[in-house]
């Protein structure tokens, strides 16, 4: 695949597709995921200590909200990069792919 945009090649180079986030975005995503990972470990500890169910459920809701935030950020960057670039190149299959992904996120 030859294109004038090497970032797109990184996005959809054959079967080995990769994202091309800026370092700032990547660090933001990693930081968020590290916090979520800590929250999940915390919930595990709450369950091990027989913490009141409502308190555990509230922590789980917080984790789900944080994951949704990561998903929204990733979706935004995906749409502004890979999706736009693939559409500009005439690859309309990306729309079906995107709709499938959005449907999974909205479950």
ABEGO torsion letter per residue (X at the ends): XBBABAAAAAABBEABBBBBBBAAAAAAAAAAAAAAAAAAAAAAAAAAAGBBAAAAAAAAAAAAAAAAAAAAAAAAAAAABAAAAAAAAGBAAAAAAAAAAAAAAAX
